[in-house]
Amino acid sequence: MSLRLLPLALLIAAPALADTVVIRAARVIVDAADKPRGPSSVVVTDGRIVSVGAADAAVPAGARVIDLGNVTLMPGLIDAHVHLTSTPGAPLVNEARETDEHSVAMGLHNALITARAGFTTVRDLGSAKLTGFAIRDAIAEGLLPGPRVIASGPAVSIIGGHGDTSGFRPDVNAVLGQGNTCTGAEECAKRVREASQRGADVIKITATGGVLSQQGRGLGQHFTDAEMKSIVDTAHGLGLKVAAHAHGARGVEAAAKAGVDSIEHGVFADDDALRAMVANKTWYVPTLMALQGIDERVGKNVYTPVVEKKVRETLTVRGKALAAATRAGVRVAWGTDAGVFAHGRNGEEGGQMVKYGGMTPKAVLIAGTTGAAELLGITAETGTLTPGKAADMIAVEGDPLSDVAALTRVRFVMTAGRIVPMQ
C-alpha cells in the first residue's frame, strides 16, 4: 500500500468518534403526561438521547457539557399545520410573480424562525409544487438549520374550490395551476397517487371551502362523499395519512366519516360533526392562531371583499368548536396555520387553546408533543425525551405546566442533536 494513502485508509477503517453532549437544566419534562423532574441531565450521542439522569451524574469521557441553568428542558414542540412558503397579508398578485426558487428561500428562512420558536417538527400542509419537499430535504440533509418537516405539497382540491388557483383571468389561472384538482372518485385517486410519486409525506385535501382563497362558494362541503372516500382509501393504501381542511359542519362530518386522520380548522363543527370525529377517532387541529392572524388584519384593506366577508363570518364563532370538541372527547393536536400569521408566533397557540378551548396547560403541552407526534405517526422518533429517540428538545423560561406563556420564552433549541442558532 502506498504510504501516501495510508492515513486515508486508516481514517476509513477506524470507527467514527461519537459526538456526545450533556445538557443540564433545573427542571426536565420527559413526557408531558408525567410530573417534571428536578435538576437533571440529558445525555445525547450522535443526535439521539442516551439517558436522562441526575444533574450530577458522571459525564461521559470527551463529552461537552451545556448547563442551561434555571430553565425547563422539555421535548421539542410539534406544529401539525404550517405553510412555510407563505407570508401573512401578501397581495394576491404575488401568486403570479413569485418564483419557486424564491418560495424555497422564503420557506427555509421561515423554517429557521419556526425552529427558534421551539418547534422541532412541523407538518407543512400546502406549498407550491415541489417547494415544500425541497425545504424538507435541505433541512434533513443538514444544509441549513430547521425543524423536521413533513410535507404534503399542494392540497388535493375541487376545480374552482379552495386550493385551486382562482382570482385571475382563466388563462392565467391555467398557467398558475398546480395540477391538484379532481372530479370523480377515479380522478381523485389518481391525484393521490401523483402526490405520492412526487414525494408527499401526507395528503391534504380541501374538504370544504376556505376563508383566504378567492372563491366565493361558501365554507360548506366541496368534495362528494365518494370522492373523499376514494382519496382516503387510496392514501391509506399507500401508507399516507390524510389531513382535511374543513370549516362547515357537514363537510367536517363527511370528512370524518370518510376516514380522514385529522380535521384542520373545523371552525363550524357542530355536535353531529364532533360525534363523527369521536366515532372515527379523528384528530382535531384547531389552528386558532389563524383566526388571531386574520383578526389583526380584517378591515385594513388587506383582504379582497370576497375574503373579508368570510373572515368576518369565521370570527363570530372563534374557538367555540375547540371548546365543544374538548368536552366531547375529541383528540386534539397542536397546529397553528402559520403563514396566515407571522412565522415564529406559533407558541402563542397554547394561550389560545387555554383561552378559547378551556384546555389546561398540561393538555396543551400533550397536544404539542405526544399528541401531535401520534397524529403524525412519529412517536418512535420524537415527542418525549425517551432514550433512543431523536434529541429534539427545547428549554423555556418558567414552568409550561402551570403557565403556557412559558412556551413563548424559548432559550435553547436542539433538533435531532443539532443546536439551532438563536440569533
Secondary structure as GFF3:
##gff-version 3
##sequence-region A 1 423
A	DSSP	three_ten_helix	3	5	.	.	.	ID=ss1
A	DSSP	alpha_helix	6	13	.	.	.	ID=ss2
A	DSSP	beta_strand	20	25	.	.	.	ID=ss3
A	DSSP	beta_strand	27	28	.	.	.	ID=ss4
A	DSSP	beta_strand	40	45	.	.	.	ID=ss5
A	DSSP	beta_strand	48	54	.	.	.	ID=ss6
A	DSSP	beta_strand	64	67	.	.	.	ID=ss7
A	DSSP	beta_strand	72	75	.	.	.	ID=ss8
A	DSSP	beta_strand	77	82	.	.	.	ID=ss9
A	DSSP	alpha_helix	94	97	.	.	.	ID=ss10
A	DSSP	alpha_helix	100	116	.	.	.	ID=ss11
A	DSSP	beta_strand	119	124	.	.	.	ID=ss12
A	DSSP	alpha_helix	131	140	.	.	.	ID=ss13
A	DSSP	beta_strand	148	151	.	.	.	ID=ss14
A	DSSP	alpha_helix	170	176	.	.	.	ID=ss15
A	DSSP	alpha_helix	185	198	.	.	.	ID=ss16
A	DSSP	beta_strand	202	206	.	.	.	ID=ss17
A	DSSP	alpha_helix	225	237	.	.	.	ID=ss18
A	DSSP	beta_strand	241	246	.	.	.	ID=ss19
A	DSSP	alpha_helix	249	258	.	.	.	ID=ss20
A	DSSP	beta_strand	262	265	.	.	.	ID=ss21
A	DSSP	alpha_helix	271	279	.	.	.	ID=ss22
A	DSSP	beta_strand	283	285	.	.	.	ID=ss23
A	DSSP	alpha_helix	288	295	.	.	.	ID=ss24
A	DSSP	alpha_helix	305	315	.	.	.	ID=ss25
A	DSSP	alpha_helix	320	328	.	.	.	ID=ss26
A	DSSP	three_ten_helix	346	348	.	.	.	ID=ss27
A	DSSP	alpha_helix	349	357	.	.	.	ID=ss28
A	DSSP	alpha_helix	361	366	.	.	.	ID=ss29
A	DSSP	pi_helix	367	371	.	.	.	ID=ss30
A	DSSP	alpha_helix	372	376	.	.	.	ID=ss31
A	DSSP	beta_strand	393	396	.	.	.	ID=ss32
A	DSSP	three_ten_helix	404	408	.	.	.	ID=ss33
A	DSSP	beta_strand	410	415	.	.	.	ID=ss34
A	DSSP	beta_strand	418	419	.	.	.	ID=ss35
###
